[in-house]
């Protein structure tokens, strides 16, 4: 599970949290991690990837639903984006996840080391973290644009 924490446009923390075990264990571990991040950082907004119906499972759908419920209970606003909107928010043409990671790392050079590690491994590991950074950045910029549009 990838995560990214922003304060305004500034990327403050990011990473990958491994959730191993059986399905029931994974749900509990995921919710503990998410609850911990929400409690520790007290965000105003939570950006989530909208799951594609044909590429998700019932367990993953349940985890997203529980995450949204937890965020609502804590008074955290939710922004949700499908992967297509995420990709188009960073590039005008169709791109894949590795290309998205390259673009995100160019916007946030501090991620260059993680991008270089991702390039050397066979199975994607940091890709979800790059998606999380992209989600957070897109959410901030869209909310910021709306705020300025109302102020004018």
N, C-alpha and C positions, 0 to 999 in steps of 0.2 A: 504494500500500500504506500503510495507516494504522498508526501505532504509538503506544503510550503506555507510559510507565515510571513505576512507583509505588515508593515506599518506605513500606511499610505502607499506610495509607489516603491518603497524600499523593501527589498527582499531581506528578511531578518534571519530566517531559519528554514531549512529544507532537508529532505532526506527520504529514506525508504524504511518502512517498518515491516519486518517479516512476520507473517502470521502463519505459523505452521500448525499442524495437527489435524484432527478430524473436523468435519463440518461444524458440529456443535461447539467444539473448542474454539474454532476460528472466529465464530460470531462473538463469543465472549471476549476473546483477546482483542478483536477489532474494536468492539465497543469500549473496552477499557482504555485502549490507546486513544481513540477519538475523544472520549470523555476527559481523559487526562490532558490532551492538547487544548480542548475547549476551556477546561478549568484553569490551566496554567497561564494561557495567553489571553483569555477573555476577549475573543474577537467580536467585532460588530457584525461581520459578514462571513458566511461560509460558502465557498464556491465548490460545486460538485459537478462531476461529469455526468451528463444525462446518459443513462445506459441505452444501448441499442437493443431492442427486443430480441433480435435473433442472436445476439452475442452476449447474453447475460444468462444467469441461472436464477432459480428461485431463491437460493441462499444469498446471492449478491443483491437481488432486488430487495430482499428482507433487510439486509444490512444497510442499504441506502435509505430505506423507509425508516428504520430505527435511528439512523444518524440524523435524518431530517426531524424526527420527533424530538430527539435530544436537543438539537439546536433550537427548535421552537420553544421548548421548555425553558431554555436558558436565555431566550429573547434574542437569539442570533438570526439575522436575516439570511436567507438562502438565495444564492444565484446558481442556476443550473444551466449548463450548456452542452448540447450534443457535440460530439467530436468534430463534425463538419463545420459547425460555427466556430469552434476553437481553432481549427486549421485556417479557416478563412479570416479570422481575426488577426492572424499573423502573416498571411501571405495571400495574394490574390488568386493564385492557381492552386490546384489540388496538390497537396503534399502528403508525404507519409510521416509516421511518427519520428523516425530518425531525422528527417529534414526539419521537423518541428523542434526537435531537441537542439539542432544546430542553430536555428533562429533564436531560440530561447537563450542559448549560451552566448550568442552574440549580443543580445540585449542585457544579459547578466553575466559579464565575464568571470565572475567568481565561480560560475558553474563549469568552467573550461576543464578543470581537472576531472570532474565527474563525467563530462562528455568524452574525454579521452579514454577513461576507463571503460565506458560503455562501448566504445568503438573496438576495444580489444577483446571483448567477451562474445561468446557465440549466442547465448540466450539473453534477451533483454532483461536488465536488472533495474537500471536507473530510469527507464523510459517513463514509468508512472510518476516519478518525481518530476521529470521535465513537463509532463502533462499537468501536474499539480501547480507548478510555477506558472505555466501558460494560463491555466484557469484563474489563478489569483490575479495575475497581471491583467487579463482581459476583463475580469469582474471589476477591478479597481478603475480601469480606464473608462469602462462604460458608465459606472456610477459617477465618476468624476465629471464626465461629459454632461450627464443629466443634471448634476448639481450646477455646473456653469451655465447650462441652457436655461435653468430656472432663474438664475441670478441676473441674466441679461434682460 
